[in-house]
Structure formats: C-alpha cells, structure tokens
C-alpha cells in the first residue's frame, strides 16, 4: 500500500538569492536563450519586482503580529 506523506522544507533566501534562484526557472531560461532578454536584465527585473512583494509581505506580517 502506498501512503502519502506531507512535509515542509523551509528554505531561507535573501532577496538577491531569491532573484538568482528564479533565473533558474524554465521561462526565464527560455527567454534568455531566445535572446528576448539577458540574464542580467532578468535578474534586475526580478530584484525590482521583489521589492514590492517583500514590502507587502513585511507589512502583512507586522499587521498580523499587531492584531494577534
């Protein structure tokens, strides 16, 4: 009998490490290989876009802590 198990594997990244990790995903690799963008452009875009995401995540986390 096969049984499913659930587990968590939490990995921490700095913003720069997360942006670099995302550049290993197939959609970014494909765009770079097709010369639609460069790897450094993709990294810069990700770095910029992650700013908004991380700011919002921080605000939501602080709100959650404040409201208990």
Residue, then its C-alpha position, 0 to 999 in steps of 0.5 A: x500500500x502506498x501512503x502519502x506523506x506531507x512535509x515542509x522544507x523551509x528554505x531561507x533566501x535573501x532577496x538577491x538569492x531569491x532573484x538568482x534562484x528564479x533565473x533558474x526557472x524554465x521561462x526565464x531560461x527560455x527567454x534568455x536563450x531566445x535572446x528576448x532578454x539577458x540574464x542580467x536584465x532578468x535578474x534586475x527585473x526580478x530584484x525590482x519586482x521583489x521589492x514590492x512583494x517583500x514590502x507587502x509581505x513585511x507589512x502583512x506580517x507586522x499587521x498580523x503580529x499587531x492584531x494577534 
